[in-house]
């Protein structure tokens, strides 16, 4: 009898993708014994509609460059090709057909900060029915699963700590500082090519 395909889904704006994203993705593939991990750049964010983000095509190009050499990591356009606002539960509903997967078992990866607001997402109860929610918890993170609504229904992984954020990278670029040690080399090239994050 064939087993389920173990498929991870790791969403975000990835503006830009950086070395911490790469480290966390590799860690999740290993710890969860995933067949594949799909990186899913979002077109927009339902809870942050006023945020300005880099055009989707450029972010997709950066994500492709960042993860190009990772054998078990794939990039999905499912949200970029969908409605302007992405809802997790709808993405998972459409994922098998969109990516032409055979009998997948989903692992949906989020950060501990996302768990604090997951009760505000669309149909959060159904997310837990259609996927195993995995929280990537930073070392030293003090809150316990019982501190959150739905916290008892998730799996926590103590992820490697890499102190990098997309917000911090954008700010460094605005200040004219190098980010070559924070992002894959190919991403640094694209940031320069498209003159991203520069001060007006």
RARA-V461815 format. One record per backbone hydrogen bond with DSSP energy under -0.5 kcal/mol. NH is the residue of the N-H (numbers start at 1). CO is the residue of the C=O. If there is no record, write none. Layout:
BEGIN
nh=NH co=CO
nh=NH co=CO
END
This chain:
BEGIN
nh=5 co=102
nh=5 co=103
nh=6 co=4
nh=7 co=5
nh=7 co=105
nh=8 co=36
nh=9 co=107
nh=10 co=38
nh=11 co=9
nh=11 co=109
nh=12 co=40
nh=15 co=16
nh=17 co=14
nh=19 co=182
nh=22 co=18
nh=23 co=19
nh=24 co=20
nh=25 co=21
nh=26 co=22
nh=27 co=23
nh=28 co=24
nh=29 co=25
nh=30 co=26
nh=31 co=27
nh=32 co=28
nh=33 co=30
nh=34 co=29
nh=35 co=6
nh=36 co=6
nh=37 co=72
nh=38 co=8
nh=39 co=37
nh=39 co=74
nh=40 co=10
nh=40 co=38
nh=41 co=39
nh=41 co=76
nh=42 co=12
nh=46 co=86
nh=48 co=45
nh=51 co=48
nh=53 co=51
nh=58 co=55
nh=59 co=55
nh=60 co=56
nh=61 co=57
nh=62 co=58
nh=63 co=59
nh=64 co=60
nh=65 co=61
nh=66 co=62
nh=67 co=63
nh=68 co=65
nh=70 co=67
nh=71 co=69
nh=73 co=70
nh=74 co=37
nh=74 co=72
nh=76 co=39
nh=81 co=77
nh=82 co=79
nh=86 co=84
nh=90 co=87
nh=91 co=87
nh=92 co=88
nh=93 co=89
nh=94 co=90
nh=95 co=91
nh=95 co=92
nh=96 co=92
nh=98 co=94
nh=99 co=95
nh=100 co=96
nh=101 co=96
nh=103 co=101
nh=105 co=5
nh=106 co=104
nh=107 co=7
nh=108 co=132
nh=109 co=9
nh=109 co=107
nh=110 co=134
nh=112 co=136
nh=114 co=111
nh=115 co=111
nh=116 co=112
nh=117 co=114
nh=118 co=114
nh=118 co=115
nh=120 co=117
nh=121 co=118
nh=124 co=121
nh=126 co=123
nh=127 co=123
nh=128 co=124
nh=129 co=125
nh=129 co=126
nh=130 co=126
nh=131 co=127
nh=132 co=106
nh=133 co=131
nh=134 co=108
nh=134 co=132
nh=135 co=133
nh=135 co=155
nh=136 co=110
nh=136 co=134
nh=137 co=135
nh=137 co=157
nh=139 co=159
nh=141 co=138
nh=147 co=144
nh=148 co=145
nh=151 co=148
nh=153 co=150
nh=154 co=151
nh=155 co=133
nh=156 co=154
nh=157 co=135
nh=159 co=137
nh=159 co=157
nh=162 co=160
nh=164 co=162
nh=169 co=165
nh=170 co=166
nh=171 co=167
nh=172 co=168
nh=173 co=169
nh=174 co=170
nh=175 co=171
nh=176 co=173
nh=177 co=172
nh=182 co=179
nh=183 co=179
nh=187 co=184
nh=188 co=184
nh=189 co=185
nh=190 co=186
nh=191 co=187
nh=192 co=188
nh=193 co=189
nh=194 co=190
nh=195 co=192
nh=196 co=191
nh=198 co=195
END
